[in-house]
Amino acid sequence: MELAGVFKTSASALEAQRERMNVVASNLANVHTTRTEQGGPYKRRDLAFQVAPVGNDPGTMNNGVRVSEIVEDQTPPTLIYDPTHPDANPEGYVAMPNVNVIEEMVNMMMASRAYEANVSAFNISKSMYLKTLEIGR
């Protein structure tokens, strides 16, 4: 294993979880957005992760993670009866985004915990390498 492989693996996971938190924050910020540039209500977004090699040698076992794509949830919007809303249809129903606030908060907590775990792994690896360097003194 190359020396920096552990650091690169942790760094790739930190970047992926940071992007996950950004997507969740966007979902939460748009929970009441009924009109988008594409037309219709905001559609919840989610990430797809994939294994990504880190380091210069593709034959090594040093693997990280990266975001392969951001996908829109195809769940239909929730219809709420509010005839006074400017985006209400002729029957008085408003199409609201398919964002579940509780689910998004759980996703944010999971991403935050994964981020913290990767920071800990990075710091433990750094500490181990520093101790290894002290052996030679």
Steps between C-alpha positions, in 0.01 A plus 500: 500500500642834408557733790244760395235242401323511836490878491368505144231245589383706798514820295283350225243390759504847661434661163217257420330557837538877465322481166232280656440762771473770232234301311303437821522870588369586154209259548414658835530853362252418222239316706238766410616584145197450276640661185838424337662599171411156361138552600320335785618451857856433613603136469700344781858413409718215621854380435638182354846403627753273334840356583783708360868407494729742680871532444717455196511121474168354378607154620503597867215431739472868589140584424302806588152618418362761268161629398412341168182700444231712657158355422152648533246303699213405269243474779195704400444830680258527791176679420376742765166677482560876507290688243653835607853394403625660174618158370171320570347306213136564392377254768689697771781250560867601522774254402753506786856360480555132582734590788447333838662724763548216752668279241727787394599570861589132547707514179676813628581331833632190321719713271626699797589183694676351196693825457604494868607134470720581202657795679580264789649241262711770338627628837573149632697418183693823531581424862615146412731627226648763733566234764663281234733785407597541867617136517797585279634762742 
